[in-house]
Amino acid sequence: MSCLICSYLENVLESRLSEYIEVRSSACYRVCTKPAAFMNVDMERAKEELEAHKSLCASAAGELVLVPATALLRSSPDIALQGYLHR
């Protein structure tokens, strides 16, 4: 069960994503890509706010979070292995 802030931030992200998709599919996109770029930045900010909140949220801590393998590869090998060595 998500907290109210999680739900709000998820709704904001969905809204930003749908706005971005709408702008990208419009005929104006072929002429000027600047509005789509701004909406892409807004969408990424909404995604980062949601991820930042979920990293601190008590109700989101109980949910299973899958980490992409590329995230482990980008970090140093020592950091990636610390979680496995301390179990």
C-alpha positions in Angstrom: 0.0 0.0 0.0 1.5 3.3 -1.1 1.4 6.5 1.0 -0.5 9.6 -0.3 2.7 11.3 -1.4 3.7 8.2 -3.4 0.3 8.2 -5.1 0.4 11.9 -5.8 3.9 11.6 -7.3 2.9 8.6 -9.4 -0.1 10.6 -10.8 2.2 13.5 -11.6 4.6 11.3 -13.4 1.8 9.7 -15.4 0.4 13.1 -16.3 3.8 14.4 -17.4 4.4 11.2 -19.5 1.0 11.5 -21.2 1.7 15.2 -22.0 5.1 14.4 -23.4 3.6 11.6 -25.6 0.9 14.0 -26.8 3.4 16.7 -27.8 5.7 14.2 -29.5 2.8 12.8 -31.6 1.6 16.3 -32.6 2.2 17.8 -36.0 4.0 20.8 -34.4 6.7 18.5 -33.2 8.1 18.2 -36.7 8.5 22.0 -36.8 9.8 22.7 -33.3 11.0 20.2 -30.8 11.6 22.7 -28.0 8.2 22.2 -26.2 8.8 18.4 -26.2 12.3 18.9 -24.8 10.9 21.0 -21.9 8.2 18.4 -21.3 10.8 15.7 -21.3 12.8 17.5 -18.6 9.6 17.9 -16.6 8.9 14.2 -16.9 12.4 13.3 -15.8 12.1 15.6 -12.8 8.8 13.9 -11.8 10.5 10.5 -12.2 13.4 11.6 -10.0 11.1 13.1 -7.3 9.2 9.8 -7.2 12.3 7.7 -6.9 13.8 10.0 -4.3 10.6 9.8 -2.2 10.4 6.1 -2.6 13.9 5.7 -1.3 12.8 7.4 2.0 9.2 6.3 2.2 8.4 3.7 4.9 5.5 2.1 2.9 7.6 1.8 -0.3 10.4 0.1 1.7 8.3 -3.0 2.0 7.8 -3.3 -1.8 10.2 -5.4 -3.9 12.5 -3.1 -5.9 14.4 -4.6 -8.8 17.7 -3.0 -9.7 18.8 -3.1 -13.3 22.1 -4.9 -13.9 23.4 -1.9 -15.7 23.2 0.1 -12.5 25.4 -2.4 -10.7 27.9 -2.3 -13.6 28.1 1.5 -13.5 29.0 1.5 -9.8 32.4 0.4 -8.6 32.7 -3.4 -8.1 33.3 -2.9 -4.4 30.0 -1.2 -3.9 28.1 -3.7 -6.0 29.5 -6.6 -4.0 29.1 -5.1 -0.5 25.4 -6.1 -0.4 26.2 -9.7 -1.2 29.2 -10.0 1.1 27.4 -8.7 4.2 24.6 -11.2 4.1 
